[in-house]
Amino acid sequence: MKIIRFDAGSGPESGILDGDMIAGLDGDVFGDCKPLSPRLQVSEVKLLAPCVPSKIVAVGLNYRDHAREMGLSLPEAPVLFLKPPTTVIGPDDAIMIPPAAGRIDHEAELGIVIRRRTKNAGPEEAGKVILGYTCANDVTARDLQKKDVQWTRAKSFDTFCPIGPWIETGLDPSNVLVEAYLNGERRQSSRTGQLIFNVPFLVSFISQVMTLEPGDLIITGTPSGIGPLQPGDTVEVRIEGIGSLKNSVRLQS
């Protein structure tokens, strides 16, 4: 099932996408809900970011090939950092490059959307607390990341977390293909089977640190092949079993 947020002209709504048709929802997307009769074509609406997280918990260095690419040792435990909710944009929105920020990189990632309030969950409980999965792009100001040592500023500019195009609830995340394309050319490609820390472990580990709220987003790390973005580029994240997230790149005035 594909859960979407969209705007048909009267503000954000949630629904289910079935082919080209959108059905509204009876109930709470994070609780009990059921689809109503389809009433709109997807071409008639603007797709929005599929969730509005209170926080975005990101995992660094979680693919073996990316750790090698960065010249870093494999971590003994997940490397966590936070991105603010103001980084979130949706499908076809523009990534805005801040003036004088230096090199800006794309990072294709699998995103996990949390279903219910979660604290101290075990790995075996992860399936019960996950609503579904989405495509994410952990846009990063690479020069600032190296300069600051800690990653907050480099990861936190507005528009630096595109997500979408929807939440796929039926995905098995254990070994799906994660790719990034820049202007139609493939730049990143790996499978989640190469994750150092898998999805159930991450949900459990993070919930031991902080309470996860409905709609919160965990982004699970990026494969090798990270590279710079330039104004005028189009960057696309493709994840097997979910779909494609495209965003343009513009210079912030």
N, C-alpha and C positions, 0 to 999 in steps of 0.2 A: 504494500500500500504506500502511495506517495502522498504525504501530507505537505500542503503548501500554505503559504501566506500570500495574499494578493490584494490588489486594489483595483476595484472595478469602477472607481470614480467617487465612492462615498467613504473612503477610509479603509484601513487594514481589516481583512477578514481571513479566517482559516477555512480550508476545504480539503477535499480529496481529489486528486487528479487521476482520471481514468481515460487513458488515451489522450484525446484532445478536449475532453469535457471535464468541467469542474462541478463537483457536488459540494454543497454546503455541509456543515456538521451540526448535528443535534447533540449538544453536550460539550464537555471540556476535552480538548485534544490531549491533555495530560491526565485525564481520568477516564470515565466512561463516555463514549460518544459513538455515534453511528452516522453514516453518510445519508444525506437527503437525496432527493431526485436531482440529477444533473440539470444545471440551469444556464451555464455559461461555457463558451469556448475559451480555451486558454489564450487564443489570439486576441480576445477582447479585453484582457486584463494586463496589468503590470505585475509580474512576479516580484515579491519582496524577499528579503532574507527570511528563511523558513522558521526561525526562532528568534526570540529577543532575550538573550542570556543576561543574567545578573552578573556573570563573570565568565571569562574564557580562560580555561586552564590549558596551557600549552606544554608540550613535552619536547625537550631538546635532545638531539643526538640519539634518536630512537631507531634509526636504520644503520646497520653495520657499514654499508657503503658510504653513507653520509659522514659518519665519524671518521672514516679513512680519508674522505675528501677534505675534511677540515683539519686533518693531522692530529686528531684527538683520540685518546684512549676510550675504550668502551666504558660507559658508566656502570658502577656497581648497583646503583638505584636510579629510578627515573629522575631526570633533571627537569624541574618544574619552574615555570614562570607564568605570569598573568598578563593578559591583554585586556584593556578596558572595553566595556560594551560600545563605546563610541567609535571603535575601530570597525564595527560591523557594517557591511554594505551587502546588497543582494545581487542577483544576476543582472548583467548588462549595466550595472552602475560603474562609475569611473573610479579607479585608484588614483588618488591625487598625490603627486610627488611634491614634497615640501621644498621650497627654495634652499639651496646650499646644504641639502641633506646628504649629498654624495651618492654613492652607489646604492640603488634600491633593487632588491632581489625578490624573485618569486620563490615560493616554497609550497608545493602541492602536498596536501595532507588529507587523511581521512578524519572526519569530524564525528564525534559521538554526542548525541543529544540526550540529556537526562530526562526521565519520565517523572520521577517523584523525589521528594526530599530524601536524601540519602546520607547516612553517617555510619562509619565503621562497617561497611559492607564487606563480606567475603567475596573472593573471586567467583564462587559458585552462585552468588546472588546477582551478578552483573546483568544477566539476561532479563531479570525482573525489573531492574531500575533504568534500563536503557529504552528510550522511545524508538530510536532509530539512528540512521547515519546520513551524513551529508558530505558534500565536497567543501573543502576549505583551502584558502591560500594565506599562509602566514607571511605576509609581506614584511620585509625587513630592511631597515636602513643599515647596510652592512658596515659602512665606515664608522657610523656611530656605535654600533655594537662592539667593534674592536676598540674604539677609543674609550668607551665608558666602562668596559669590562663586564659589568652587569648589563642586562638586556632591556630594561624597561623602556627607555626612551626610543631605542631603535625599533621596538615592536609595537609602539603605542600610538603612532600618529593616526588621526582620523582617516578612515577608509582602508586601514591596513589589515582588515580581516574580511575579505569577501567570503560569503558562504552561500550554498544553494546547490541546485535550483529548488530542491525539496528535501524532505526527510523520508528516506526509504526505510520502512519498518521491517521488511522481510529479508534483509541482507545477512548473510553469514560473513563476518568480517575477517575470518581467519587467514584467507589467502587470496585477496582480491588485488587486481592490478591498479596501481596508482600512477598517473602520468600528468605531466605538464607540457603544454604546447605554447610556443611563443611565435606569434604570427604564422601559425599553421605548421611550424617545425617542432618535432618532438624534442624536448630538452631533459625531461625526467621520466624515468620508468623503473618501477620496482613492484614488488608484491608485499602485502602485509604479512606474509609468511616470513619475511626478513626482519620484522620488528624485533628489537631486543626485548621489549616488554610488551606483551600482547594486550588486547582490549580488556579482558576480564581482570588481569592483574592491575592495569592502570586505573580502572574504575575503583577497585578495592583500595589500592595504594593512596589515591588522591582523597578518597572518602575518609581515610584515617587521619588526614591532615586538616581537611575543611569539609563543612557540610555542603553538599551539592543540592541545588534547588531545581525544581522543574524548569526546563528550558535552558539550563546551563549547558555549556559546550566544552568538550574536551577535544583538543586537536592533537594528533598522536605522533607527530614528527614527520620529517620529510626525507625522501630518498636523495641520493647523489644527483648532481646535475643542476643545482641551483645556479641562477644566472641573473644578470642585470636586466631591468626594465627601463625603457625610454619613452618619453612622450610620443604618442601616436601608435604605440604597440597595442596588440590585443593578446592577452594571456588567458589560457584555458586550462582548467583542471578537469581531468577525466578520471572517473573511478568506476571500475567494472561493477555492474549491478546497481549503480546509482544514476549516473548520467554525466552531463557536462556543465561546467560553470565557466562562463566567459565574462571577462571584464576588460574595458578599455583602460588606457593609461594616459593621464593628462598632467600637465604641470600646474601646480597650484599658483594662482595669481596673488 
